[in-house]
């Protein structure tokens, strides 16, 4: 698919002069809307820890008081989580943090297929029978009005910790800890479920006057990166400190997982979480049950850790195979809709809830439109959707609220459950809504370029500065560069289906190894190209090499 290249405007000269950093680094900061000297100093200072007072969060004081009552009375606490990495790590944070204080914690993570997302009646009954008089929800609960009322009838108090956008009316819970409620005064509203679980433990430990366990910040970093939250403000602090903890983690489970993934001796970065750790932690919930990932994160047994890590590795391999096979079906169905269809909405009996979101993401990347993939479940359809920049998927679903049994999510990712009889109405309505929304968006995906510079000019002192910009992710993307008129010395296909291309590239000073994922470019050997790229660190057997990740290219005009 063609991409539209856009290069950020050059930073003002006075900004570059006052930042006291190299010009390339100043430009990267300016592109990320870090435009004052104080913002630059705060962003680059590795010792700058922005941890806001947890007591500023709405409902925090009530939550802490109720947890303290449970601590004194020795009542068990049920923790209801979610099956994705954010939900599982949030559950583990509460389990670890409160469990270390002697509170009996009863974790409950729903089955993705039979229960779906959100608090449910069976879970409440189960936790009640286990003796819970208090339930803490993590990464969910803000739309669970009826379920909270049911818990109340059973004599159970509910503390909701959730980061999703709340409905107009809120559940009648004992405390609601959500920075997105209308009356919140919390300075940073973009915490994840794991981030809020961390703040709850931070608040409670501060209340008791004791330091929080080291492992908790690592778990919060895993959930924050995996949930694709913006890595700015407090999230940046959580992830930066969490990466340091993960690099030297004492968690037996994570050590086993890192060993199985082949990353035990390599630097742990936000990219490592996104592409190595999170897929494995997610795999159990996609194919079986996420309790395996929770048990891995909380085990104190070396034998159990190794067994679970191997199981997650197997799940992940099977997940990849299932996704690849199902995507061929999804591709065919998407193509049959025609290029003018504003939104992809497909279903098939072979699609499972565990991979629906992955299929939707791949469709969105290939076709540059929002995509929703539905799986069959008796008389219901369970759906997962992904979107493109500028298209607010949850707003589009809001226009169809009356058709859903349940729905929720974010602008870029959302899901719903719907009666099969309502699907035809949904298709018509979503197509109408999407047509209006897509008309104001660019036809081709936009590739944002930070600055024009050849790779050789990024080495030495400049490259060392990149460490201060990390962690990279949403809100602070990996820097993207344009190198003009570079020579492609060699290009050859790699991968099981020859779907990737390796390249030898000469920028006029040095020769570089490059990789173009998902691009077949073997016909460009010997040509001069304008190359859009980012730097890729390759750690192999203790040796570090800088390669180029080729994002796009086109024939040079000069």
N, C-alpha and C positions, 0 to 999 in steps of 0.2 A: 504493500500500500504506500502511495506517495505521502510524504510528510512535508509540512510547511516549516521551514527553518526560520526562527526568529532569534536575533541576537540582542541581548540586553543593551540599552543605551549606556554609553560610557559614563562612569562616575565623575562628578564634578572635580575639577583639579584641586579645589580647596579641601574637599573631603579626603582625597588621596594624600594630601600633604599633612593633614592634621591627625590621621589615624596612626602614623608612625609604624606602618607595616608596608611590605612590598606592594607595588602597584597592582599586581595580579590578585593578591589576597584582598586588597582594598576593594577591587572590583567585585570579587565574589561576595564579600560582606554587603556591599551596596545592593547587589542583586537580590539579596535575602532580606532587604528592607532594614538592615542594621546600618543606620545612617548618621548616628551621632558618636562622638568620642566615648561617652559613657557607655553606650550600648556596645560598642566595639570592645572596650575594656572588659565589660562584664561577660560578653560572649566568649572571649578568648582566654579568660582567666580560669585555669583549671581548678583553682581553689575556691572559685565563686560558687557557692551552693545556695540556690534559691529554693529553700523549703519554707513554704508559707505556714503560718500557724494553723494546725489542723482544727483548732477551735473556731476558726472563721467559717468552716463548712457548715451549711445548714443541718440541723439535727444532730450535730456531733456531741454536744453536751448531754442531750437525752440518751444518746446511744452509749456513751461512756458510763453514765450513771446506771443504766440497766445492765450493762456487762459487769459492772462492779457488784451489783446485787447478786448476779449469778456466781461470781467468784466467791462471795462471802457465804452464800447458801449452798455452794457446791452443786448447783443444778447443771445438768448437761446443756450444751448449746448446739442446736442444729445449724449447719451452714449449707445453704442451697446455692450451688454454683451454676456453671454453664459448661458445655462440652468443647468449647474452643480453647485456645491457649490462654487467652485473657481470663476466661472463667475458671479454668483449671488452676492457673497460678494464683488467682485471687483466693480461691478456696484453700489452696495450700498455705498461703500467707496467713489467713485467719487460723487455720489448723495449727500451724507452727507457732505463731505469735501467742495465741491464747492458750494453746496446749502446754507451752513451756511454763505457764503460770499455774499449772495444775488443774485447769478447767477441762472437763471431758468434752471433746468436740466430736460431733456426729456429722461427718461430711455426706452430702447427697449431691451427686451429679446426674442429671437426667440422661436417659437414653435418647440419642439424636432421632432415631427412627420411631420408637414407640411413644415417646413423651414430647419430643420437640423442645423448643426454647421456652423458658419461663416457668415460674412457680406453678405447681399443679396440685390437685386434690390428693392424688395417691401419695405424692411425696410428703405432703403435710401429715397425712395419716401415718405414714411410716415413721416420720420423725417424732410424732406424738407417742406412738407405741414404744419408741426407744427412750422415752422419758424427757424429751426436750420441752422446756417451757419458754424457750426463746429461740427464734429462728433469725439468722442473719442472712439476707440474700446478698450475693455478690454478682455484679455484671448483669443484673436483671431485677425485676420486681416492680419497676415504676409504673407498669400498666396492670398489675395484678390486684385489681380491686376486689373481686369476688373471692379470690384465694386468701387474701389477707383477712377478709371478714370471716371466712371459714376457720382460719387459724384462731381468731379471737374467740369464736364459739367453743373451740376446744381448749380454751384457757392458755393459748400460746401467744406471746407478744412477738411482733415482727419488726426488725430493724432492716430497712431497705438501704442498700448501698448500690447505686446504679449511676452510670454515666450517660445513659441514653436521654434523648429529649423527652421530657415528661408530657403527658396529656394535660388538657385543661383542668380536669379534676384529678386529684391525687388519691391514692389508696389511703385508707384509714389506719395507717401503721403507727406504731409507737414512735418511730423516728425515721425520717427520710433523709439520707445523706446523698445528695445529688447536686453538684455545682451548677446544674443547668435549670433548676427550678427558678421561677420568676423572682423570688425574694432572696436569692443567694447574693451574698456580698463577697464570696470567695474570689480572690484576684485572678485565678487561673481556671477556666471552665473545661479544659480539654484533658483532664485526667481520665485514664481508662478504668475498667473494673479492678484490675490489679493495682493501679495507682491509688484508687480509693480505699482498697483493702489495706494497702500500706499506710495510708493516712489514718485509718481507723486504729491500726496497731500503734502507730506513732503517737496518736493522741492519747491512747490508753496507757502506754508506757510512760509518756510524759506525766500523765496524771499520777502514776504510781512513783515517779521519780527514778526510773531505772532505764538503762540504755536498751534499744531494740536489738534483736538478734541480727547478726551480720547477713545471714542467708536471705533475709526477707527482701532486701534491696535488689538482690540478684533476680529473685522471682518477679519483682515488680518491673524490672527492666525487660524480662522475657515477655511479659504480658503487654507492656507498652509498645514494644517494637512489633510484636506479632499482630497487634490490633491496628497497626498502621496509624497510630496517633501522631500528631505533629510533634517533632522532636525540638520543641522550643520551650522556653520558660521552665516550669517545674519538671516537665517531662524530660527535658534535656538533662537536668540535674539527676533525676532518677536513673536514666539510662547510662549516663556517664559514670556515675558511682556504681551502678549495677554491673556494668561491664568489667570494672575493676574487680568486683567481688567474684563474678563468674570466671574470670581468668585464673583465679586461685581458689576456686570454690572448695569447701569442705563437704559439700553434698555428695554422698555416696552415689545416689541415683544419677545426678548430672555427670559425675565423673564417668560412670559406666556408659551413659548416653554419648558423651563426647568421644569416648574410646571407640564405641561402635560406629560413630559417624566419621571417625578419622580426623578429629579436630582437637584431640587432647593436648597436643604439643604446638598448636597454632594459635595466633592471636584471636581472641573472641571480639568480634565487632558487631555492629548492628546488622551488617550484611550476613554475618555468620548466623545470627539468630533467624533472619528472614529466610535464608536458603538452606540451612543445615539443621538447626535446632527446632524451629517452629513446625516445619513439615512433619518431623518425626513425632513431636508431642501431639500434633493434630491427628495423626494417622489412626490412632486407636479409636478415637471418637467417630471418625469417618467410616471405619469398617466394622468396629465391634462396640466397645464402650470406653469412654474417656477415663473411667476409673483407673485403668492401667497406667495412664500418664500421671494421674494424681498420686497413685501408689509409688511410682518411680520417684517423684519429687519429694516424697515424705518418708521413704523407707530408711531404716537404720541397719538393714541387712545387706551385706555384700552379695550374698547368694541371690537374694530377691532382686537386687539392683541389676545384676548381670542378666538374670532371666528376663526381666521386664525390658531392659534395653535391647536385647536380642529380639524380643517380641515386637517392639516398636519399629525396629529396623525391618522386620518381615512385613509388618503392616504397611510401612511406607513403600516398600518395593511393590507390594500388591496394589496399593493405591495408585502408584504411577501407571502400572499396567492397565488397571481398570479405567483410569482417566484417559489414557491414550486410545483405548478401544472405543470408549463411549464418545470421545470427541469426534471420531470419524462420522458417527451417526449425527451428532450435534451439528457438525459442519454442513452435512448434506441437507439437514432440515433448515438451517439458517439460509443456505444458498437458495433453497426452493421458495423462500419468502420474497425474493426479489430485492434488488439493490435500493429501491425507493422506500422500503419498509423502515419506519423511523425507530422502531424498537423490536428486538428479537425476543419472541415469547414462544418457547417450544417445550414439548414434553415427549417422553418415550418410556415404554415399560422397562427398558434397560437402564434408565437413569436412576441412581439411588440418591437419597438425601445427603449422604456423606460426600459425594463428589459434585453435587449440583452447583455449588458455589465455584468450584474449580473450573467447571465447564463454562459457566457464565463469564468468568474472568478471561478465559482463553478466547471466547467469542468476542468479548468487548475489545480485546487487544487486536484481534484479526480484522474485525469489521468496523471498528471505531463507532459503535453505537451501544446504547445500554442493552443489556441482555438478561433475560430471566429464564431459568431452566427449572422445569417442574417435574417432580417424580410422582408416580401413582401410589395411592394408599387407600385401598377400598373405594369409598365414595368421595374421598378427598384428594386434593393435589397439594403437595408441599413444595414450596418454591424458594429459590435463592437467586438473587439478582446482583449484578454489578453494573457500575455506570462509568461515564466518561466525565472529564472536567467540564463543569458548566451545566450538566444535567443533574438536577437534584432528584434522585430516585425516590426518596421517601416522600417528597412533595407530590410526585406523580402518583404514588400509591395512596396518598391522602385523598386524592380525587375519586378513589375507588373503595374507600373505607367500608362502605355498606355491604360490599361483596365478600369481605374476608371473615373467616372465623377468628383469625389472629394475624397480626402483622406488626412490623417494627423494623428499626434499623437506623441507618445513617444516609446522608446524601449520596455516598458512593457505594454503599452496600446495604441491602435490605432483604427481607424475606417475608413470606406470608403462607398461610394455610387457607384453602378455599374449597368450597363445595364444587365438585366436578361440573354440576349443572350451571354454575355461574361463570365458567371459563370463557365461553363464547362472548358473553357480555363484557367480561374483563378485557378481552382482546380488542374489541371495538372501542371501548372507552380509553384504554391505554394508548391505542394508536392515535386517537384524536388528541389526547393530552401531549403525547410525544411529538406529534407533527408540529404543534405550536412551539414546543420547547426547543426542538432541533432546528427549526427555521432560523434561529438567531445564533446558532453555533457554527464554527468553521466546518467545512466539508471534510477536510483532511486533518489528521492529528497534528498538533503543533509540537515541534521539537525545539525546546528552549535552550539556547546556547549562551554560556556565560561570557566567553571571550575568545577571540581568535589568537591562537598561539600554537606553535608546534610542540610536540612532546619534549624535545630536547631542552626547551626553555623552561620546562617545569621541574627540572631536576635540581639537585643540590639544596641550597637554602630554601628555595621556594617549596620544594617537596616536603621539607621538614615542617613548614608552616601548616600543611594540611592536617597534621595531627591535632592542631588547636581548633580546627573547624569541626572535627568529628564530635559526636556521632552523626552520621548522615542518615537521612530518612525523610519522611513526609515533613514538609515545612523547612527542611534544611537538606535539599537534595544533593546527591553526589555531583560534584562539579562536572560540567559538560563543556568540551572545548571544540573549536573548529581549526583544523590544520589545512591550509590551502596548498594545492599543487604538490602533493606528496606522490612519490612513485610507488606503485604496487609491484614489488619485485616478483612476488609469487602468490598465488591463491589456490587453495585446494579444499575440496569438500571433506567434511568429517561428520561423525555421528552415525547412529544405526541406520538412519534413512537419508544420509548425506544432507541433513537439514541445516547444518552449520558450516561456516567457512573459516579456515585458518589462513592468515596472511603474513607475508613478510613485507614490511613497509619502511621506506627510506624517506626521512623528513628533510634531507639535505645536510644533516649533521650526523645523525645516527640511524641505525637500522633497528626496527622494532618487530616483536612478535605481536600479532593481533588476532582476535577472535570475534567473529560476527555471528551471534546466536540467532538461529531461525532465519538466516539469510543465505541464499545460494549465489555466491559471487565468483565462482571459479573462472569465469570468462573474462575477468578484468586484469589478469596478469599482464605486466608490461605497460600499463596505462597510468596516466597521471590523474589523480582524483582529489576533490575536496572532501575531507574526511571529518565527520563528527564523531567524537570519541570521549571516553572517560578512562581514567587510569585504573588498572586492575592489578592487584597485588597477588602474585602467585607464590605460595609457600610450599616448597616441595623438598622433603628430607632435610629440613633445617636451613635450606637456602631460599632466599627471598629474591624474586625477580619482578620487575615492573613491566607489565604488558599493556596493550591497548584493547579496550572493549569497544569495538566499532558499532556505533549506533545507526549510522546512515552514511551514504556517500553519493557523490555525483561527479560526472566528468568535469575536470577543471576547465575554466573558460580562458585561462591565461597559460 
